[in-house]
Amino acid sequence: MAQRIDKQQVLIVGGGYAGALAAVRLAGKAKDRAAVTLLEPRTELVQRLRLHQLATGQKVRAYDIAALTGKRVTNVRGTAVAIDPGRGRAAVAQDGRLTEIPFDQVLLAAGSGDDLDSVPGLRENTHTLGDPPAAERLWGALRELTEGSRVVVCGGGFTGIEAASEIACRRPELRVSLLTAGRLGAPFSERGREQLEKRLAKRGIEPIEGERVGAVEPGRVTLVGGTDLEADLVVWCGGFAAPPLIRDSGLPVDSRGLLAVDGSLRSVGHANVIGAGDVAAIPDFPGGARYRMTCQAGMPSGAHAADTVLAAIKGEDPKPFDFGYIHIPLSLGRGDGLIQFVDRADRPKDKVLVGRRAAVYKEIVTRSPAPSIAWERRLPGMLRWPSGGKASAAQAETATGPAWADGADRD
């Protein structure tokens, strides 16, 4: 057992779903044993679950991060550019100048960004749903398109499916194509894939499966095989990338550039660095299934990361992260949705929910993050999540060291 430590300075980098939840949980449970600082460049919570709605001109409720996290958390506007675990310092860009914030422990929850460097022409010729400004720019471009214009959404993962569906719902006079390197709905059961195909077809969305993007130029998408697709507007949903902060700080990373962590979410080699949400390479499930970059796993990981920090303050050994999935909830445009139920290790069951009931289900899920953060602030430690059961038990036995494994991410 580690030695109990007096009041610590704890810096949380990133005020998204995982970071904000971690801040209120730790501040509430640690009380006077920790001074919690939340570092985030924005004043409002980024609701990634609603960016496809923002990208189609819909109003999205704003949540002020400082109001959500309350008086026990010190909110600082700025962007971390480097982390030095040995010195206990974070280099921070604030208003055009570089400053430092000291810490005893740092919890990294800086989220993920769009991968715009893997294919020529992405930065110059595509739109994304990476953050609210990008989503609003996409809506501005969509409004300029005339009837019959073609929109090509690249990436058949969950973000791409929801974006294509929302665009087709909002602008049904446009031609919408959904391009994916694999099979649409690959993580779903056969029944789930059939329902997905049926509902995309009902929206008039053209699926293009088994094709990779080789380059994007004005007016066209060139596939790896050399075929050109006419495109009046291209939306890139081809996957997330780790923030450069992790690698630039010299912290151990996995093959994807994510922070390498042990089963308790501590950085491998740096006990005072903890990861949560999209930045952390959370140990895989037995059999190689990876944690998806989703709010469903992100908020529990933020809560557990806070508990790992608190364990160090108390001089206790941290517990392994024990989490299990329950569903894959998808919005397919207003009034429609698809819920694929899964087991704790994220393997699809035969059970699916579709149509208006699925849309209501999805809306309940989408509304939950901000209220969950508020309730956690009022009742620290209240957030609970499904256990991984046997899957997490096996995971804990094999995940005491670096947690990286090669393999293709879901697009």
N, C-alpha and C positions, 0 to 999 in steps of 0.2 A: 504493500500500500504506500502511495506517495505521501509526502509531508503536507500538512494543511498549510495553505498560503493565505496571508492577509489580503486586504482589499487590492484588487487588481484593476489595471486599465485594460479593457477589452475593446478592440476595434472590430467592427463588422463592416466589411467592404461590400456594398451592394444593397440597395433598399427595395429589391423586388419581393416576390412572394416569399422566398426562402429567407432572405436577409431580414426583412421587416418582422417576420414571425419569430426568427431567432432572437432579435433584439428585445422584443417585449417579453418573451419567455424568460430569457436570461436575466433581464433587469428585474422582473417580478420575483423570480425564484431566488436570485442571489441577494436581493435587497442591498444592504450596505457592504456586501463583500465584493462587489464589482461596480466599477463606473463604466457604463456602456455607451460607446460612441458609434453612431450609424453614419457611414460615409456614402453619399449618393449624389450624383450630379443633378438629379431632377427633384422637383418639389412634389410631384404627383406620382402615385403608384402606377407603374406601367402594367396595364391589364392585358397581358399577352393573349389571354383567352378570348379577348374581344377585338383584336387587331383586324381580323377579317371583316368585322362589322364597321370599324372605323374606316377601312379601305373602301367601303361602298357607301360612304356618306351618312352613316347612322350615328346618332348621338350616343355617346358613352359617358356614364356618370364618372366624375373625377373624384379621387380620394387623396386628400392631402396627407403626405407621409408623416409629417410631424404631428398632426392631429391623431392619426391612427396609432402612432407609437407612444404618445403621451410624454409626460414630464420626466419620467424616470430614464428616458433615453435622450442623449444629446445628439441632435441631428446636425450634421456638418455637410454643407454643399461642396462637392469637389470630386475629383477622379483620381484614384490611386494609380500611379504609374510604375511603382516598384515597391516590393516588400523585402525587408532585410530582417529575417528572423533572429539572426545572431545579435544585432544591435537593438532589436525591438523597435524598429522605425519603419514607417510607411511614407514614401515620397508621394506628395499629393499636389495635383495641379488645381489651383484655385484662382479664378479671375485673372488668368494670364501670368500668374507667378507660381513658383514651386515652393512648397512648404513641407514640413515634416510633422507627422502625428506619432507620438510614442505609444507603445502597447506592450503589455505582458503576454497577451494572447491575441491572435488575429483570426477572425472567422471570415473566410473568403466565400462570398455568395454573389459574385459579380455577374452571374448569368452567362449567356452565350450570345453570339452575334451571327449574322449571315456569312456563309462561306462564299466570298466574292472573288477569290483569287485562284480557284481551281480550274476555271474555264475562261479563255480569252473573251473579252467584251462584256463580262457581267457587270462590272462597275459602271461602264459607260452607257450600256444599252438596255438595262433591265430595271424594273421596279421590285421592291421587296416589301415585306411586312415586318421588318426587324424592330421597329419602334413606332410610336405614334406619328412623328413627323414623316417617316417613310410611308406609313399607311395613308396619311392625308395627301401626300404627293401622288400616290397611286390613284386615289379617288379623283384628284384633279385631272390626271391623264385619262381616266376612264370617261369622265364627263365630256371630254373633247372628241371621243370616238363617234363616228356616224354609224348608222344602221348597216349591218353586214360586215363591219370591221372584225378582224380576227384577233382574239386574245389567246396567247399561248402561256399556260401556267406550267412551269418546269418543276417537277418534283411531285411524285404521287404519294407522299406521306400525308400525315394528318393535316398539316398546315396547307399543303397544296390542295387537298380534297375540299377543305372548308373554304379556301379562297375561291376556287373554281365554282363551287356551288353558290356562294354568296354573290359572285359577279354575275353568274347566269340568272340568278333570281332577281337581282336588282336591274340588270340590263339584258332582258331576254332577247332583244333584237340583235345582240352581238353573237358572233360565233366563238365559242369557248372550247379550246382543246386542252386536255390534261395529259402531259407527257411524263412518263415514268420509266426509270431504268429497269424496273422489275415488273411485277404483277400488281395491279391495283388491289388494295385490300389484302396484301400478303399476310399480315399478322392475324387476319380474321379466319373464322371457320368457313367452311364451304357455304353454309347458309348465309353467313354474314357477307361474303363476297358476292353472292347472287343478289342479295338485297341492295348492296352498294351499286353494282352494275345497273340494276333496274332503276334505281333512283337517280343516278347520274344521267342515264339515258332519258329519263322523264324531263330532266332539266335541259336536255339538248346538248349535253357536254360530250365532246368527242374524245374517247380515250385513245392514247397512243402508248402502247406498252412495249417494254423490252428495248427501248432506245435511249441512248445517252447523248447529252449535248456536247458537241465539240467546240462550238464557238457561237457567239451572238453578235450580229451586226445590225445596223439600222434596217428594219423591215424584214429581217429573216433570222431564223434559227438553223444553224448547220449541225446536223447530227454527226456522230462519230463515223458512221458509214459513208458520209458524204452527201446524203440527201438534204435538201434545203426545204424548210417550212416557211411559208409566208406568214408574217406576224406584224400586225399593226402595233401591238403592245405585248411585251414579254414580262411576265411576273416570275421571279426566281424564288422558289421554295425548295431548293435542292439540298438543304441540310444546314445544320448549325455548326459554328466554329467556336473553339475555346477562345476566351479573351486573351490578348497578348500579354497581359499582366503576369500570368502564371509562368510562362516560359521566359519572359524578359527578366523575371526576378530570380531565375536560376533554380526554381523549385522543381522537384521530381515530377515528371509528367508521364502519361501513358502514350500509346501510339497515336492518339487523337489530339494530344496536347492538353488533356485534362489533368487536373491535379491528382497525383497518385496518392491514395489514402488507404489506411488500414480499415479493419472492420468497424472501428468506432468513429471513423471519418477524420482521424488525425493524419496529417501529411506524413508520408514515409520519410523519416530522417529529420523531421522538425516537429517535436511534440507540441510546440506553441502555435502551430498553424493547423487550422481545422477547415475542412471544405464542406460546402452544402450546395444543393441544387445543381444547376447545369455545369458548374466548373469542376465538380468532383467526379473522379472515376470510381464511382461506388462499386465495390466488389460484385462480380457477376453472380447470377443465380447458378446453381449446379446445372451442368449441361451447356453453359455458355451464354444463356439469355442475358442481355444487358438491361440495366435500368434505362427506361426511356426518359428523355429530357422533357418532362411534363410537370405541371403543377401537382399532379397526383402524387408523385414521388418527391418533388421539390420541397413542399412545405413540411412533410414529415422529416425529411433530411435536415431542414433548417432547425426544426424543434430538437431533433436528436443531437445535432451539432452543438446547440446551446447547452444541452444536458452534459455533453462531453466536456465543454469548457467548465461548467459548474463542478463536475467531478474533480477536475484538476485543482480547482480552488479549494475544494473540501478535502483534498488529499486522498480521494478515492480512485479506484480503478474504473475507467469508463466501460460502459457496456457496448456490445456490438449492435449495430443498426439492424433492427428487425422489422422488416416491412414486406407487405404483400399487396399485390394489385387486386382490383375487383372488376374493372371495366375499361373499355376504350370508348369514351363518349364523343360522338362526332355531330357537329351541326352540318346540315345539308341545305342551307338556305332557311329563310324564315318559314316556320311552320312544319319543318321536316328535320329528321335526324335519324341517326343509327347508333344504337348502343350495343357494342359487342362485349358480352360478359366473359371474363377470363378467370383462371384460377390464380392462386397467390403468386405463382412463378410466371405469370403473364402468358400462359398458354390458353388459347381460345376454347371456350365451351361452345356447345351447339346453340345455347340460348342467346337470342338477339331481341332487341326492341326497336321498332321502326315507327315512322310517321309522326303524328302530332304528339303522341305520348312520349316518344323519344325526344322530341324538341323541348317539351316541358322538362323532362329529366335533365337534358343538357343545360337548360337555362338555370336550373337549380344548382347544378355543379358550377357553372360559370359565375354565379352570384356569390358563391361561398367564400372565396379567399379573403376579401376585405373584412367581412363580418367575423371570420375566424380569427384574424389578427386582432380585431377589436375585443373579442371575447377573451382571447389569450392574455391581452393586457389587463383585463379586469380580473380574470381568474387564472393566474399563471400555472401552467402545467395541465390545463384542461384538454388540450388537443390530444386526441388518440387516433390511432390508425390501425388497419388490419395487420396482424402478424404474418410473417412469411411461413410460419409453422415449420414443417420438416425442411422446407427449402432453405429457410434462413438458418436453421440449426446446422445444416450441412455447409452453408456458406460461411458461418462463423468459424468452423473448424479449418477451413481452407483459405481464409482471407485475413491472416494476421500480418501479411507482408504486402508488397506491391500488388495492386489489383488490376494490372493491365493485361489485356488479351487482344490479340489481333483478330480482325473479322470485319465484315461489312456492316456499317450502321444502316438502320432503316432510313430510307429517304423521306 
